[in-house]
Amino acid sequence: MADTLTPERAPERLCELSGDVRAAVLLDAAGSLASSSEDDRKRAAELAELARRLFEEVDRATRDWDPEPPEQVEVQIPGGAVFASRTPRWTLAAVAKRGALSSLMLYDLRALLGELEGGPAIIRSTPAKEAASGLATEEQPGEDLPMPELGGGS
């Protein structure tokens, strides 16, 4: 199937879903870089290492009071934010603009990881370019912007 999300494409797809994402990386179960939205391999490797270390520190900080390792991490800093989510097979992490909405970022991360695990694809009900052309007038309201959604067919 041509639209099936591959590990190589996951970080780029996250950047397409959210204009707030500056960079994204996908790590495999061993914590190694699987793919990145970054063209610069050195920078991609650095981001992957930081994402791996972030979860190591979160695991260390929570192990005394939570027997289950956290599946998601959000870090807010003055210049932006870092969001990460993981499954037993994959970790997807993103550096985002400061104004990124946490709930949407974490939803997109989980949805893409679910898609990598064989779950339903994220689809748009209307292509973004088509929806943007529907200007509002008094006689006819503008079209809603496309929203990512799970499931559905082509």
TITORKE-771435 format. One line per 3 residues: number of its first residue (from 1); their letters; for each residue x, y, z of N, C-alpha, C, CB. Coordinates in Angstrom, 2 decimals. Glycine has a CB too. Example, Ala and Ser with C-alpha at 12.3 -4.5 7.8 and 13.67 -1.06 7.14 Angstrom:
<sites>
1) as) 13.19 -5.69 7.80 12.30 -4.50 7.80 13.20 -3.30 7.80 11.31 -4.47 9.05 ~ 12.85 -2.25 7.08 13.67 -1.06 7.14 12.90 0.03 7.87 14.08 -0.60 5.72;
</sites>
This chain:
<sites>
1) mad) 0.84 -1.18 0.00 0.00 0.00 0.00 0.89 1.24 0.00 -0.96 0.00 1.22 ~ 0.68 2.15 -0.92 1.55 3.31 -1.10 1.47 4.29 0.06 1.18 4.01 -2.39 ~ 0.34 4.37 0.75 0.17 5.34 1.82 0.60 4.82 3.18 -1.26 5.77 1.88;
4) tlt) 1.12 3.61 3.26 1.54 3.04 4.53 2.74 3.82 5.07 1.88 1.55 4.37 ~ 2.65 4.21 6.33 3.74 4.95 6.96 4.91 4.02 7.22 3.26 5.60 8.27 ~ 6.08 4.43 6.81 7.31 3.67 7.05 8.12 4.38 8.13 8.14 3.50 5.74;
7) per) 9.00 3.65 8.82 9.86 4.30 9.81 10.68 5.44 9.20 10.79 3.28 10.44 ~ 11.12 5.28 7.98 11.93 6.32 7.34 11.16 7.62 7.14 12.45 5.82 5.99 ~ 9.86 7.52 7.01 9.02 8.68 6.72 8.36 9.30 7.95 7.96 8.30 5.74;
10) ape) 8.36 8.62 9.08 7.60 9.07 10.26 7.98 10.48 10.74 7.82 8.10 11.39 ~ 9.25 10.84 10.92 9.56 12.20 11.38 9.10 13.28 10.40 11.04 12.33 11.62 ~ 9.29 13.03 9.12 8.84 13.99 8.10 7.32 14.13 8.14 9.30 13.55 6.69;
13) rlc) 6.63 13.03 8.34 5.16 13.06 8.41 4.70 13.87 9.62 4.59 11.62 8.50 ~ 5.41 13.77 10.74 5.06 14.56 11.91 5.20 16.05 11.61 5.95 14.17 13.10 ~ 6.25 16.42 10.90 6.45 17.82 10.51 5.33 18.30 9.58 7.81 17.99 9.81;
16) els) 4.82 17.41 8.74 3.70 17.76 7.86 2.41 17.98 8.64 3.50 16.67 6.80 ~ 2.20 17.17 9.68 0.98 17.26 10.48 0.95 18.52 11.33 0.85 16.05 11.36 ~ 2.10 18.96 11.80 2.14 20.10 12.69 3.17 21.12 12.22 2.46 19.65 14.12;
19) gdv) 2.71 22.31 11.93 3.61 23.39 11.54 4.45 23.88 12.71 2.81 24.53 10.97 ~ 4.15 23.44 13.92 4.92 23.84 15.09 6.18 23.01 15.28 4.07 23.75 16.32 ~ 6.30 21.89 14.60 7.46 21.01 14.76 8.65 21.58 13.98 7.14 19.57 14.29;
22) raa) 9.76 21.75 14.67 10.99 22.23 14.04 11.85 21.08 13.55 11.79 23.10 15.02 ~ 11.86 20.00 14.30 12.65 18.81 13.94 12.07 17.61 14.67 14.17 19.00 14.28 ~ 12.24 16.43 14.07 11.74 15.21 14.69 12.69 14.05 14.39 10.30 14.88 14.19;
25) vll) 12.75 13.12 15.33 13.57 11.92 15.14 12.79 10.69 15.59 14.90 12.04 15.93 ~ 13.10 9.57 14.95 12.53 8.28 15.32 13.67 7.38 15.75 11.72 7.65 14.15 ~ 13.54 6.78 16.92 14.53 5.84 17.44 13.94 4.44 17.45 15.00 6.25 18.86;
28) daa) 14.78 3.44 17.24 14.31 2.06 17.31 14.33 1.58 18.75 15.18 1.14 16.41 ~ 13.98 0.32 18.98 13.89 -0.23 20.33 15.22 -0.19 21.08 13.38 -1.65 20.27 ~ 16.33 -0.21 20.36 17.65 -0.17 20.98 18.08 1.27 21.29 18.67 -0.84 20.08;
31) gsl) 17.29 2.26 20.88 17.65 3.65 21.12 18.51 4.26 20.03 18.34 3.78 22.41 ~ 18.62 3.56 18.91 19.42 4.06 17.79 18.55 4.86 16.83 20.10 2.90 17.05 ~ 19.16 5.82 16.16 18.45 6.64 15.19 17.95 5.78 14.04 19.35 7.77 14.67;
34) ass) 16.65 5.82 13.81 16.05 5.10 12.68 15.81 6.05 11.51 14.73 4.43 13.10 ~ 15.37 7.29 11.83 15.14 8.30 10.79 14.99 9.67 11.44 13.89 7.95 9.93 ~ 15.07 10.68 10.59 15.00 12.05 11.08 14.43 12.98 10.03 16.38 12.52 11.52;
37) sed) 13.86 14.08 10.48 13.43 15.12 9.55 14.60 16.01 9.15 12.32 15.97 10.18 ~ 15.71 15.86 9.83 16.91 16.66 9.58 17.74 16.06 8.44 17.76 16.78 10.85 ~ 18.20 16.89 7.53 19.09 16.44 6.47 20.52 16.26 6.98 19.07 17.43 5.31;
40) drk) 20.89 17.05 7.97 22.23 16.99 8.56 22.31 15.78 9.49 22.56 18.32 9.33 ~ 23.04 14.75 9.08 23.12 13.49 9.84 23.72 13.69 11.24 23.96 12.47 9.08 ~ 24.67 14.62 11.35 25.27 14.87 12.66 24.23 15.46 13.62 26.49 15.82 12.54;
43) raa) 23.49 16.44 13.12 22.44 17.04 13.95 21.36 16.02 14.29 21.81 18.26 13.23 ~ 20.99 15.18 13.33 19.99 14.14 13.57 20.47 13.18 14.67 19.70 13.36 12.27 ~ 21.74 12.80 14.61 22.30 11.89 15.62 22.30 12.54 17.00 23.73 11.46 15.23;
46) ela) 22.61 13.84 17.04 22.58 14.56 18.32 21.18 14.60 18.90 23.12 15.99 18.14 ~ 20.19 14.89 18.06 18.80 14.92 18.53 18.35 13.54 19.03 17.86 15.40 17.41 ~ 18.75 12.51 18.32 18.40 11.15 18.73 19.02 10.82 20.08 18.85 10.13 17.67;
49) ela) 20.27 11.18 20.27 20.95 10.93 21.55 20.26 11.68 22.68 22.44 11.35 21.46 ~ 19.88 12.92 22.44 19.19 13.70 23.47 17.82 13.10 23.80 19.03 15.15 23.01 ~ 17.11 12.62 22.80 15.81 11.97 23.04 15.99 10.69 23.85 15.11 11.67 21.71;
52) rrl) 16.99 9.92 23.51 17.26 8.68 24.25 17.60 8.99 25.71 18.42 7.89 23.59 ~ 18.46 9.98 25.92 18.86 10.37 27.28 17.69 10.95 28.07 20.01 11.39 27.23 ~ 16.80 11.67 27.38 15.63 12.23 28.06 14.79 11.13 28.68 14.78 13.05 27.07;
55) fee) 14.51 10.07 27.92 13.72 8.97 28.48 14.49 8.21 29.55 13.29 8.02 27.37 ~ 15.80 8.07 29.40 16.59 7.43 30.46 16.46 8.18 31.78 18.07 7.34 30.05 ~ 16.53 9.50 31.71 16.42 10.31 32.93 15.01 10.27 33.51 16.82 11.76 32.64;
58) vdr) 14.01 10.29 32.67 12.63 10.20 33.15 12.41 8.83 33.80 11.62 10.42 31.99 ~ 12.92 7.77 33.20 12.79 6.44 33.78 13.47 6.38 35.15 13.39 5.37 32.85 ~ 14.65 6.95 35.24 15.40 6.96 36.49 14.65 7.76 37.56 16.81 7.54 36.28;
61) atr) 14.07 8.89 37.18 13.38 9.75 38.14 12.08 9.14 38.65 13.09 11.08 37.50 ~ 11.43 8.30 37.87 10.12 7.77 38.25 10.14 6.32 38.73 9.18 7.87 37.08 ~ 11.26 5.64 38.65 11.28 4.20 38.93 10.89 3.84 40.36 12.63 3.66 38.64;
64) dwd) 11.10 4.75 41.33 10.77 4.43 42.72 9.27 4.51 43.01 11.51 5.35 43.65 ~ 8.52 5.24 42.23 7.10 5.40 42.52 6.17 4.98 41.40 6.83 6.81 42.87 ~ 6.72 4.63 40.24 5.87 4.18 39.13 6.51 2.95 38.50 5.67 5.31 38.07;
67) pep) 5.89 1.77 38.65 6.49 0.56 38.10 6.50 0.52 36.57 5.75 -0.65 38.63 ~ 5.61 1.27 35.94 5.55 1.32 34.48 6.32 2.53 33.97 4.07 1.37 33.98 ~ 7.20 2.33 32.99 7.91 3.48 32.45 6.96 4.42 31.71 9.04 3.02 31.50;
70) peq) 7.16 5.73 31.85 6.28 6.69 31.17 6.33 6.50 29.65 6.68 8.13 31.53 ~ 5.18 6.66 29.01 5.09 6.54 27.57 5.30 7.88 26.87 3.76 5.95 27.17 ~ 5.12 8.98 27.61 5.22 10.30 27.00 6.01 11.23 27.89 3.82 10.88 26.72;
73) vev) 6.66 12.20 27.23 7.41 13.23 27.94 7.15 14.55 27.25 8.94 12.90 27.99 ~ 6.99 15.58 28.07 6.87 16.95 27.56 7.80 17.82 28.39 5.38 17.46 27.63 ~ 8.63 18.60 27.71 9.54 19.52 28.38 9.34 20.90 27.77 11.03 19.04 28.26;
76) qip) 9.00 21.86 28.60 8.83 23.24 28.15 10.05 24.04 28.56 7.53 23.87 28.74 ~ 10.60 24.79 27.62 11.73 25.67 27.89 11.40 27.03 27.29 13.06 25.09 27.30 ~ 12.14 28.08 27.66 11.79 29.42 27.15 11.72 29.50 25.62 12.80 30.42 27.65;
79) gga) 12.57 28.81 24.89 12.59 28.92 23.44 11.75 27.92 22.69 13.96 28.81 22.98 ~ 11.08 27.01 23.38 10.31 26.00 22.68 9.90 24.87 23.59 11.09 25.45 21.52 ~ 9.74 23.70 23.01 9.30 22.54 23.77 9.82 21.27 23.11 7.76 22.50 23.89;
82) vfa) 9.91 20.23 23.90 10.27 18.90 23.40 9.13 17.96 23.80 11.66 18.41 23.97 ~ 8.67 17.19 22.84 7.62 16.20 23.07 8.15 14.86 22.59 6.28 16.58 22.33 ~ 7.88 13.82 23.36 8.33 12.49 22.95 7.32 11.45 23.43 9.74 12.17 23.52;
85) srt) 7.18 10.42 22.63 6.28 9.32 22.96 6.96 8.03 22.50 4.88 9.49 22.28 ~ 6.65 6.92 23.19 7.30 5.67 22.83 6.37 4.48 22.98 8.53 5.46 23.68 ~ 6.72 3.46 22.22 6.11 2.14 22.32 7.27 1.19 22.58 5.28 1.74 21.00;
88) prw) 7.02 -0.09 22.77 8.15 -1.00 22.94 9.09 -1.04 21.73 7.64 -2.39 23.22 ~ 8.60 -0.71 20.52 9.43 -0.77 19.31 10.03 0.56 18.90 8.62 -1.30 18.18 ~ 9.35 1.67 19.17 9.76 2.97 18.63 9.67 4.08 19.66 8.91 3.31 17.44;
91) tla) 10.50 5.11 19.47 10.40 6.37 20.20 10.39 7.48 19.16 11.59 6.55 21.23 ~ 9.40 8.34 19.23 9.29 9.48 18.32 9.38 10.74 19.16 7.95 9.44 17.48 ~ 10.33 11.61 18.83 10.54 12.84 19.58 10.54 14.03 18.64 11.86 12.78 20.38;
94) ava) 10.05 15.16 19.14 9.96 16.38 18.33 10.37 17.60 19.13 8.54 16.56 17.79 ~ 11.10 18.48 18.47 11.39 19.81 19.01 10.38 20.73 18.35 12.90 20.27 18.73 ~ 9.66 21.50 19.17 8.57 22.33 18.65 8.70 23.77 19.12 7.22 21.76 19.08;
97) krg) 7.95 24.63 18.46 7.87 26.03 18.85 7.21 26.13 20.22 7.07 26.85 17.80 ~ 7.46 27.21 20.90 6.94 27.42 22.26 5.41 27.36 22.31 7.40 28.76 22.80 ~ 4.74 27.83 21.30 3.28 27.89 21.31 2.58 26.58 20.95 2.83 28.93 20.38;
100) als) 3.31 25.52 20.71 2.70 24.25 20.33 1.76 23.75 21.43 3.79 23.19 20.03 ~ 0.59 23.29 21.03 -0.37 22.77 21.99 0.01 21.35 22.40 -1.80 22.80 21.41 ~ 0.22 21.17 23.69 0.67 19.88 24.21 -0.24 18.74 23.81 0.77 19.95 25.71;
103) slm) -1.54 18.92 24.00 -2.46 17.82 23.73 -2.42 17.40 22.26 -3.89 18.23 24.12 ~ -2.32 18.37 21.35 -2.26 18.02 19.93 -0.93 17.38 19.56 -2.49 19.25 19.07 ~ 0.15 17.90 20.10 1.46 17.32 19.80 1.52 15.87 20.27 2.59 18.15 20.46;
106) lyd) 1.10 15.63 21.50 1.16 14.27 22.04 0.20 13.34 21.30 0.83 14.29 23.53 ~ -0.95 13.86 20.89 -1.88 13.07 20.09 -1.23 12.66 18.76 -3.18 13.86 19.82 ~ -0.61 13.62 18.07 0.03 13.31 16.79 1.15 12.29 16.96 0.59 14.59 16.16;
109) lra) 1.94 12.43 18.01 3.02 11.46 18.27 2.44 10.06 18.47 3.85 11.88 19.51 ~ 1.42 9.95 19.33 0.82 8.64 19.59 0.17 8.06 18.34 -0.22 8.75 20.71 ~ -0.49 8.92 17.57 -1.17 8.44 16.37 -0.16 7.91 15.35 -2.01 9.56 15.75;
112) llg) 0.95 8.61 15.17 1.96 8.15 14.22 2.63 6.86 14.70 3.02 9.23 14.00 ~ 2.90 6.78 15.98 3.46 5.53 16.50 2.47 4.38 16.34 3.85 5.68 17.99 ~ 1.20 4.66 16.57 0.17 3.63 16.35 0.12 3.19 14.91 -1.19 4.16 16.77;
115) ele) 0.26 4.14 14.00 0.27 3.81 12.58 1.49 2.95 12.23 0.25 5.09 11.72 ~ 2.63 3.26 12.81 3.83 2.43 12.58 3.62 1.01 13.09 5.06 3.06 13.27 ~ 2.83 0.88 14.14 2.56 -0.44 14.73 1.45 -1.18 13.99 2.20 -0.30 16.21;
118) ggp) 0.96 -0.61 12.90 -0.06 -1.28 12.11 -1.46 -0.76 12.33 -0.03 -2.71 12.40 ~ -1.60 0.31 13.10 -2.92 0.89 13.34 -3.40 1.71 12.16 -2.89 1.74 14.59 ~ -4.56 2.34 12.33 -5.13 3.12 11.23 -4.29 4.34 10.89 -6.54 3.56 11.58;
121) aii) -4.32 4.69 9.62 -3.57 5.85 9.14 -4.27 7.14 9.53 -3.38 5.78 7.62 ~ -3.48 8.18 9.71 -4.04 9.51 9.91 -4.37 10.05 8.54 -3.05 10.47 10.69 ~ -5.62 10.48 8.37 -6.02 11.01 7.08 -6.62 12.40 7.27 -7.03 10.07 6.38;
124) rst) -6.64 13.16 6.21 -7.32 14.46 6.22 -8.57 14.31 5.38 -6.39 15.62 5.67 ~ -9.67 14.85 5.89 -10.92 14.73 5.16 -10.92 15.57 3.90 -12.09 15.12 6.04 ~ -10.19 16.69 3.90 -10.09 17.57 2.74 -8.64 18.00 2.61 -11.04 18.80 2.87;
127) pak) -8.05 17.92 1.44 -6.68 18.41 1.29 -6.57 19.87 1.74 -6.21 18.26 -0.18 ~ -5.48 20.22 2.40 -5.31 21.55 2.96 -5.42 22.64 1.91 -3.97 21.65 3.66 ~ -4.88 22.46 0.72 -4.92 23.49 -0.32 -6.35 23.75 -0.77 -4.05 23.08 -1.51;
130) eaa) -7.16 22.71 -0.87 -8.56 22.89 -1.28 -9.34 23.64 -0.22 -9.21 21.54 -1.55 ~ -9.13 23.30 1.05 -9.88 23.94 2.13 -9.48 25.41 2.27 -9.64 23.21 3.45 ~ -8.22 25.71 2.05 -7.76 27.09 2.20 -8.35 28.01 1.14 -6.25 27.14 2.13;
133) sgl) -8.79 27.47 0.02 -9.33 28.30 -1.05 -10.76 28.73 -0.79 -9.25 27.58 -2.36 ~ -11.44 28.14 0.18 -12.84 28.47 0.46 -12.95 29.71 1.33 -13.55 27.30 1.14 ~ -12.96 30.89 0.72 -13.04 32.14 1.45 -14.46 32.37 1.96 -12.60 33.31 0.56;
136) ate) -14.55 32.97 3.13 -15.85 33.23 3.73 -16.46 34.52 3.17 -15.73 33.32 5.26 ~ -17.77 34.50 2.99 -18.53 35.70 2.61 -19.74 35.74 3.53 -18.95 35.68 1.09 ~ -20.50 36.84 3.47 -21.71 36.91 4.27 -22.73 35.86 3.83 -22.33 38.29 4.18;
139) eqp) -22.74 35.57 2.54 -23.70 34.61 2.02 -23.28 33.17 2.29 -23.88 34.82 0.54 ~ -21.98 32.91 2.29 -21.50 31.54 2.45 -20.33 31.52 3.42 -21.09 30.93 1.09 ~ -20.46 30.78 4.53 -19.36 30.72 5.48 -18.16 30.00 4.86 -19.80 30.00 6.78;
142) ged) -16.98 30.34 5.35 -15.77 29.68 4.87 -15.75 28.22 5.29 -14.53 30.39 5.39 ~ -14.96 27.44 4.58 -14.84 26.03 4.90 -13.98 25.86 6.14 -14.24 25.24 3.72 ~ -14.25 24.81 6.89 -13.41 24.50 8.03 -12.05 24.04 7.56 -14.07 23.42 8.91;
145) lpm) -11.04 24.34 8.35 -9.71 23.85 8.03 -9.69 22.35 8.21 -8.63 24.53 8.91 ~ -8.88 21.64 7.43 -8.83 20.18 7.58 -8.23 19.80 8.93 -8.00 19.55 6.43 ~ -8.77 18.77 9.52 -8.28 18.27 10.80 -7.80 16.85 10.61 -9.39 18.35 11.90;
148) pel) -6.64 16.51 11.21 -6.21 15.12 11.12 -7.19 14.23 11.88 -4.78 14.95 11.68 ~ -7.44 13.05 11.35 -8.32 12.12 12.02 -7.84 10.71 11.78 -9.77 12.29 11.54 ~ -8.22 9.84 12.68 -7.82 8.44 12.58 -8.86 7.66 11.81 -7.60 7.83 13.96;
151) ggg) -8.40 6.61 11.16 -9.31 5.67 10.54 -9.78 6.12 9.18 -10.48 5.45 11.41 ~ -10.78 5.46 8.75 -11.37 5.79 7.45 -10.58 5.17 6.32 -11.46 7.29 7.26 ~ -11.17 5.13 5.22 -10.52 4.59 4.03 -9.88 5.69 3.23 -11.51 3.82 3.16;
154) s) -9.56 5.40 2.02 -8.90 6.34 1.13 -9.60 7.62 1.17 -8.84 5.83 -0.27;
</sites>
